[in-house]
Amino acid sequence: MAFRRFESQKDLELPTFIDIIFLLLIFFLLTYSPVQPKKGESALELTLPFAEGQFKVNPSERVETLVIEILPAPESDSLNAYIVHVLLPFREYGYIQLRKKGITLGEARRFAREYNRYAYVPYGYDRLPQQKFRNLDAVKLIDTQLERFARERLRVPKPTNNIEIRADRSVKFRLINHILTKCSELGDLIPVIIFRTMFVAGEEYAS
């Protein structure tokens, strides 16, 4: 039995063709500009969405651990030689508002001032008797904050436990030596100390 083949010729679907024409028309209307764009500029300006909340910090400006920062006092201060900031890698001294995305030195310095984690070092501190030296506000601040940070944040001796010292190159060794001695008194809780020497002129550190 022979099968018959039926063929039907399809006509052009006009509605679909019209849709294509309109899409092309809209495209050319949007992209056409009578003024030639400058080099490096786009002729079509679109308001594109952008991501908010991105926190990009230079690694050298990121606070990763407790930082003891010793900088020259402002030139207008005739009584004090240095100012000591205790900078923490989070805003609150506790576990309430930890900032997992990181915190910069400038932010940590502002929080140190807000929560009174700073003190001044007077001129002639390196010639004071030991007892008077240990009673300086800056020395007591360093001792208190080191002990608390080690007790609440480090807890268990580990090779990764560390603190950082950022000091102006003019700082006398007596103050640095006290920090090293205090860390040694805490045993193995702080096995690593990172030391950075800086040169800061005038009030450039203020931020």
Steps between C-alpha positions, in 0.01 A plus 500: 500500500647830394501786746415843380707795603314811597696823506369838601686822437535715811431867469706771669367567850444870492458562880841344574664702224346821638635419847851467360469831316389677818783350704755615246342845492516531880862385500608758243308778674676425829848468357487790255672817614530811281803609704813296461618373840844595623775248503450250779135598556190306411227651284235323706485598864327239710431501872639166598460338843804484723585291800489671836678397814820388334790554742835520325793570726866521417663206681753734662213709641297210637496436873528125556592484867561729797724786389691725739565819307750753637505826308634851567260725687374807310754781478262723695536270803802623696463250788482166323740330261280220368145374484424129538197344333389143563333396174275197478379306192139572593297794625373375836734349755297182522306266276200718413599682181784308342580627151584197293569708189790673668572837652753761395760671714311829472176345621673313783671824606167684513346221707802508734433867567128437539553224759797669675758251384772764468737682734790744482865443582671804656846628414776344708315171541818307431671655806224431751548254788350160428201543730406840354548365151261209565243746640485702179152496344638370170688214669197398708284516186738268315513255792122491546414462134765235439379291793136530398563427132708194585242374748189558287624459143806276506412277799703197391870506402529461122775585249255729318442723804668834442486871566645789302703803606506806274739758636660816372873455451574764765337298781748405771560129552380511862136514394546225241687287752213533746255364241732208425539429871123512553446253216758266649313513833193366318693187414424318177173687438690748280787314331525739203550879506497694173696824514465782247710814509335812361590861437215742566544874470276744683134407511485294182386194700168665590213356300 
